Amino acid sequence: MYIEIRLPIKPFSINQAYLRNRKYSKAARLFRFEVLKELQTPVNKAKLESISKAFIPEKHSFSVTLTSYYPESTFFNKRGTISARTMDLTNTEKLLIDCFFSPKYDTPKWLNSRKGFERQLYSPFKALYNITHDDVFITDLRSLKVPSRDSDEPFQVVRVDIIPKPQVLELP
């Protein structure tokens, strides 16, 4: 079983996420909100609920593919090589994975603890939904960045597959 969710959101780098006090920057909190908001649409919420219910920790693990799409004009520079305007793949994974998997976002306590500008952002939501299984269950994580002719704006596609739990290999 798998789900696939398209996010009309530009990839975000973990390098921009933290302030010196180890708190999320405003840009990181806005990115997190945009992702969590997209996950709350009826179609995406149904997808998250279906994969969460089908997952059995004793039997399964997750395989996740994160694909970042950039317009061709952004993806390639004038020399025809991959542009520095595309982000390093490993820098774009952590915040996105946390939004999809972290059980803390699926609790009223977290939602009610929002302060400042975030309180207003999240005010329409009575609850937030995600997969609710910790990302420790991810045993296969792939990241791709590709040029797109379909859009003038960057976007991301997240595919989450349920796969059999890895087995311990017996060495000869």
C-alpha positions in Angstrom: 0.0 0.0 0.0 1.2 3.5 -0.7 -0.1 7.1 -0.7 1.2 10.1 -2.7 0.6 13.7 -1.8 1.5 16.7 -3.9 2.5 19.8 -1.9 2.4 23.1 -3.8 5.2 24.3 -1.5 8.8 25.2 -2.3 11.4 22.9 -0.6 12.8 24.3 2.6 16.3 23.9 3.9 17.1 22.8 7.4 20.0 25.4 7.3 17.3 28.1 7.6 15.3 26.3 10.3 17.0 27.1 13.6 17.8 30.3 15.5 20.8 30.4 17.8 18.6 29.3 20.7 17.7 26.1 18.9 14.2 27.3 18.3 12.6 27.2 14.8 12.9 30.4 12.8 9.8 32.2 11.6 10.5 30.9 8.1 10.6 27.3 9.4 7.4 27.8 11.4 5.7 29.1 8.3 6.9 26.2 6.2 5.7 23.7 8.9 2.3 25.4 8.9 2.0 25.3 5.1 2.8 21.6 5.0 0.5 20.8 8.0 -2.3 22.8 6.4 -2.0 20.9 3.1 -2.2 17.6 5.1 -5.5 18.7 6.5 -7.4 18.8 3.2 -10.1 16.2 3.1 -8.3 14.2 0.3 -4.9 14.3 2.0 -6.4 13.6 5.5 -8.1 10.5 4.1 -4.8 9.3 2.6 -3.0 9.8 5.9 -5.7 8.0 7.8 -5.7 5.0 5.5 -1.9 4.4 5.6 -1.8 5.0 9.4 -4.5 2.4 10.0 -2.9 -0.1 7.6 0.5 0.2 9.2 1.4 -2.5 11.8 4.7 -1.7 13.6 5.4 -5.4 14.3 5.1 -6.3 10.6 5.9 -3.2 8.6 8.3 -0.3 8.0 8.0 2.7 5.7 9.6 3.6 2.5 9.5 7.3 1.7 10.3 9.1 -1.6 10.6 12.9 -1.5 10.6 14.5 -4.9 11.3 18.2 -5.4 10.3 19.6 -8.7 11.8 22.9 -9.9 10.9 24.8 -13.1 13.5 24.2 -15.8 14.5 27.8 -15.7 15.4 27.3 -12.0 16.8 23.8 -12.2 19.4 24.6 -14.9 21.8 27.6 -14.9 23.0 29.4 -18.1 25.8 26.9 -18.5 23.3 24.1 -18.6 24.4 22.5 -15.3 22.3 22.1 -12.2 21.7 25.4 -10.6 22.7 26.3 -7.0 19.1 27.7 -6.8 18.0 24.1 -6.2 18.5 22.9 -2.7 20.8 20.2 -1.4 18.5 17.2 -1.0 19.5 16.1 2.4 18.8 19.6 3.7 15.2 19.4 2.6 14.2 16.1 4.3 14.0 16.6 8.1 11.2 19.2 8.5 9.1 17.6 5.8 9.4 14.1 7.3 8.6 15.4 10.8 5.4 17.1 9.5 4.2 13.8 7.9 5.2 11.5 10.8 5.8 13.1 14.1 3.0 12.1 16.6 3.4 15.4 18.5 1.5 17.2 15.7 -1.5 15.0 16.1 -2.1 16.0 19.7 -4.3 18.8 21.0 -1.5 19.7 23.4 0.8 20.8 20.6 -1.9 22.7 18.7 -3.0 24.5 21.9 0.6 25.5 22.8 1.0 27.7 19.7 1.9 31.3 20.6 2.4 34.6 18.8 1.6 34.6 15.0 1.2 30.8 15.0 -1.8 31.0 17.3 -3.7 32.9 14.5 -2.4 30.6 11.8 -3.6 27.4 13.5 -6.9 28.9 14.9 -9.1 27.3 12.1 -8.0 23.8 13.2 -9.5 21.9 16.0 -7.1 19.0 15.4 -4.2 18.2 13.0 -3.7 14.8 11.3 -0.6 13.1 10.0 0.6 9.5 9.8 1.3 9.5 13.6 3.9 6.7 13.5 7.3 7.9 14.4 9.8 8.4 11.6 12.0 5.7 13.3 9.9 3.3 11.3 11.3 4.6 8.0 13.9 2.1 6.7 14.1 3.5 3.2 14.3 7.2 2.4 15.0 8.5 -1.1 15.2 12.1 -2.2 15.1 13.4 -5.8 15.1 16.7 -7.4 14.0 17.0 -11.0 13.2 19.7 -13.6 9.6 20.3 -14.4 7.9 21.6 -17.5 4.5 21.4 -15.8 4.8 24.3 -13.4 6.4 27.7 -13.1 6.7 27.2 -9.3 8.6 24.6 -7.3 6.5 21.9 -5.7 7.1 18.6 -3.9 5.6 15.1 -4.0 5.8 12.8 -1.1 5.2 9.1 -1.6 4.9 6.8 1.5 4.9 3.1 1.0 4.2 0.4 3.6 6.8 -2.4 3.2 7.7 -5.5 5.1 9.8 -5.0 8.2 13.4 -5.7 7.4 14.8 -9.0 8.6 18.0 -9.6 10.5 20.5 -11.2 8.1 22.3 -14.3 9.2 25.9 -14.0 8.3 27.7 -17.3 7.3 
